[in-house]
Structures are given as C-alpha cells and as structure tokens.
Amino acid sequence: MVHTLLNNHVFELKSDSRARSRAVAVGALRAGTNVLVESPLAVTIHPSHKTRRCDECLREADGLQKCSGCGVYYYCGKNCQTVSWKRHHRRLCRFSKEYVQSEVYKEAPEDARADVFLLAHLAAEHFYKLETLDDAQTSANDSLRDSETTILCRSFNHSCKPNAAAMFEHVPGGIRIVVKLLEDVANGEEISISYTDPAAPYSKRRDALAHVYGFSCQCSRCTLDASTASVSPTNQDRDELRHRIGAAVQAQIRNEQSTLEVLRDELRGLTPILDHELLRYLPDWTSEFSSSSHDGPYDKALEWGNAVLGVYVLVYPSIHPLLELHCLELCKVAWNHYVTSVAPGRPDTMHVKGAASAYLGWAKSLSEGLHKGLEVSRSSIVSEYDVLESCLREE
C-alpha cells in the first residue's frame, strides 16, 4: 500500500518500495513552477572555489579578505564576516586553522575536505547547544526542533532525465534552495532532479552515483545506455555528426518562427544513440567553443557553439539554465562576428546579426520560467539582456 507521507499542496511525498519515498505532483504543473523554497541546513565553499567566493554569502568577488584568526575563511566585507562569526565561525576558527595544517587535510581529496567543513558547519550551527545524546533526544526547551534539522529538498529522487533542478538564491541572511520545474509535469507524475550532470556520459554518471551516493540509477535513460553497445567512433564520424547538428541549428536560426522545441524535434532524428556518440564529443566541443568565443575566429566559434547547443537541447530539460546561458553566449559571439566582419553601411550577407537575434530570442524564451524566485541571483543576466538588446537595435 502506498502511503502519503507529506503534502505541501504542490507535491506530496509517497512511500516507495525501492526508493523509500518519491515526490509526486499535486495537479498539473507548468515548467517554471517553484515546487519548493527553503534554507539549507548548512553550506560550505568547495576548496576549488576558495579565495574566489565569500565563505558567507558565496558570491564571487575580487579582493576577498581572509580571517586573521585562521587564515582559512575569506569574506567580501565586514558584514559577511560578522554574520559568519555569529553563525558558526566563532566555534570553528581554531579548529579550521589546526585542520588545514594537519596531514589528514593535506592527504584528503577536495570533496572530502568539503565534507568535513560542511559537517563542521552543521554541528556548529545546530548541535552545539546539546552536550549529550540525552539532550538531543529529550531537550526540555526544544532547542532543536524537527523543522530545523529536516529539509524537504532531500525528498526528490535522482533521474538522468530530470524534470526539475535545485538552484540557489541569495537572500538577506544567507542563501535559499529553490527547486524549480524545468518541464511541464502531469498530476501524479514524479518530480525528480539530477544528482550529476545529465550531459556526462553514462559511465561517468554511473561511477559518480555509485561513489558519492551508493546506488545504481535505473532510470529509462540509464537502462537504454547500459543496453547499447559502445562503438569507437572515428574522427570522420565525429565531424560528420557535428556538421549535421550545425546544419540543423542553422536551419532553425533562419526560420523566424522556430523555437528550441522545434530544434529538439529535428535533432532527435539525427542522434538515436545519445550517450555513446554525442556525450563523448561534448568536452572537446565545449573546449573548442570556449577557446574561440572570446578572441575568435568567431565564425569557427559559432560552428562549435551550435554543436554544443544541439547536445544541450537534447540532453537538458526544456528550460534548463545552461541552455539559456549558452544561447546568450552564442548571441555575444554572433554580435562580435557581425561587428568585426561587416563594414558599416554594407549588407550583412551572412545574416550574422539575424543569428544573434535568434539566439537572444531563444534565451529570452527560457528566462521567463527561470526568473521567478531567483531575482537576485539572475540580476546580472537581466543586465546582459538589456545590453544585447540595445546592441541589436543599432543599425
């Protein structure tokens, strides 16, 4: 018998024989709906971002100042340092200094170091008041309530074909988790997120899930990928597929009525074996796009970028933020190509400006669903839209 464990009027938590529980939609929900907004129990900066992001607000900033006591935590200003001190750092400053100087720290991988600090933050913020196990179980003044140590974002199971994603928004006093639908969801349909990058090949997704979470994904995509024989492609196969994807993208760019959904339908017929073909090429394609998108040659950057867009359209959900960001990058590249290759007053025979407008239109079609509940973190993206629209209005 399936039991309802929780209902927040957007989704309900049902018992499940395999996954213990699953979150299912209460009614039909549209892409862009925020199904959950809550504060995390604790946060920490991954070591790979240390000295580049503030340890309190997590924002990227130049000129961060390190804590004079431990030399481990970095802050963007006095306010964040004060908030961090009150939240947990007054209990962790000495520990942090001793830990980073230990052999255990030096020998630990970065993920393990992050886990240690995350658990330390959790303990310092929530458990420091409780001196014994009995206190934790029978605290007379309820100093630690269930609601403080139970977060609902853990309710969402993993899928390599997710219909939602967990994002983060800066708010006064910290950050909050926003779980947002990236696809339309029917009444009773499970809401799932991906614990790994959906654009990673099957073998990497499988290994990451086994190593970090201790389970093997049985979603429809993994089942198909596991049963599909891997064939080593040639460079000719790779180049041919890239050109076919690029041609499909270009055809939709020239169609003023086209959408990313139309492009997705066109591409599905080209690439029946997604994992064993496209995803193994993606790292090289993104690298080529990155290296040429800033300084050129811009025409080559657009070729690589269109190939990447084709993969993203196929593998990510309909309004995934990476789709929006990549379309914005393609718009910038197309604009740079236009201003460096088309002389003032001369015709745009390559229709580069039109391509820039198409990329921007695709990005904007995604932004409406992504914006709600993430207004602060998306403020810089909104500014980019204003700049690009101003450029494209110029004759």
Helices and strands as residue ranges (DSSP letters): E 4-7, E 11-16, E 20-25, E 34-38, G 47-49, E 65-66, E 74-75, H 78-84, I 85-89, H 90-100, H 103-107, H 110-122, I 123-127, H 133-138, H 146-149, G 152-155, E 157-158, E 164-171, E 174-181, E 192-193, H 202-208, I 209-213, H 220-227, H 235-254, H 260-268, H 274-293, H 298-315, H 321-341, H 352-371, H 379-393
